[in-house]
């Protein structure tokens, strides 16, 4: 792989650092193709795509870094709270701690759940209904009683 030209480095910096290359606000996970082409040219973007640095997202008409390029540049994607899209941050930054939902601590532990009832058939040869509700004989007897009452 050859060294990147200064124009290609500017395109990658625009994608990683965000609009204008400002260090204060990280760049979104994808950049509009139109803005990236304004920085350089379509030929430069096409060359970066062909060499494996960029990937085109036709659905949003944008470009983003490939996983290989992100590894080479030392960045990773992170989804900060309140933002719709992920942003590029340095890989050296600490991983954010996942937040527990507010309702999570109120859930009971699985240790306190009751044990499921164990159904013991009177006769092991008696066929059972699905789900262990009862035997087929009991079901048919109850149905006969209901039919007699209704008739």
N, C-alpha and C positions, 0 to 999 in steps of 0.2 A: 504494500500500500504506500502510495506516495504521500508526501507531506501536503497538508491542506494549504490552499492559497488564503490570503488575507480576506478575500471576499467570501470564501466558503466558511472561514472562521467567524465572520460577521453574521452570516446566516445562522449558524449553529448557536451563536451567542444570543441572537434575537429570539430563537426558539426556547433556549434554556432560561435566559434571564428575563424574558418578557418584553413588552413593547419598549423600544428605546434602549434596551440593555441595562436597565436600572437594577442595581443590586438590592434595593429595598423591597421590591415586589417580585416574587418568583413568577416565572412564565407558566401559562397554562399548558396542559398536556398536549395541546395542538395549536398551531398558528394558522391563520388564514393564508391560503396560497397567494392571494393578491398582495398582501402585505410583504410576504417573504420575497415575492418577485420584484416588488418595488425596491427592496434593499439591494438586490443583486440583479439577476436576470433569470428568465425561464431556463436558459441553457445551464446556468450554474445549479439551479434546483434540480434539473434533470440529471446533471452529472453526480450530484450528491445522492439522488435516488438510485442511480445505476451503481454507484460504488458502495451502497449499503448503509449510508449514514442516515438517510431520511426515508420515510414511508408516507405514501400519499393516502389520505382518507377522502375518497370521493363523496361520501355522504355529507360531510360538512365542508367540502371544498377546502381542505387544509392539509397540512403536513405535520408530522411528528417524528421524533427520534426513533430509530429501531432499538431493540434491546441491546444489540451489540454496540451501537453508538452511545447509548446511555452508560453502558459499562466503561467504555473508553473515556468518556467525558467525566465519569465519576459522579453521576447524578442518578436519582431514583424518583419515582412518582409517589406523591403523598396526597391524601384527600383530607384537607383541613375542614374542620366543622364549619358549616355555613356557606361553603363554596360548592357550586354545582360540579365543576370540573376539577380533576386532580392537577397538581402543580409539580414542576420540577424543583427538587431540593438537592443540595449536596449529600452524597452518600455518607459523609462523615457526621452529619447532623444526627442527634439521637432520635430513635424511633418514638413516635408519640405513644403514650400509654392509652390503651383502649378504655373508653368510659363505659361503666355499667349503666344500663337503663335505670331510671328512677324506681321502677316497679320491681326490679330484679331482687333486691334484698328482702322484699316482703314475701317472696315465694317460699313455701315450706320445703324442707329438705325431703328428698325421696325416701330417706330412712323412716320417716314418720307416716308414709302412706300405708293403708291397711293391706294386708295380704289378701289376694283373691280367694274367694271361697272355694273350697275343694268339694266338689260334688261326688258323693259316694253312691253309686247305684245299688239298689237292693239286691238285684241279681245281675251278675256281670254279663249275662247273655242278653239282657234287656237292651234293645236299641235305644239310643239317646237322640234327642233333637239337637239341632245345631246350636252351639253355644252352651250346651249343658243345662238347658232349661228344665228338662224333665224327660220322662220316657215317652215313647210313641203311644203306648197303651194309655197312660194318663191323659194325654192330649185327645185321643180318640174318645175316651170315656167322657171327658168334659164337653166335647162337641156333641155327643149323643144326648147328654143331659140338656144342653141348650136347645137342641132341636125339639126335644119332647116338651119343654116348657113353652116354646113358641108355637107349637102345633095344637 
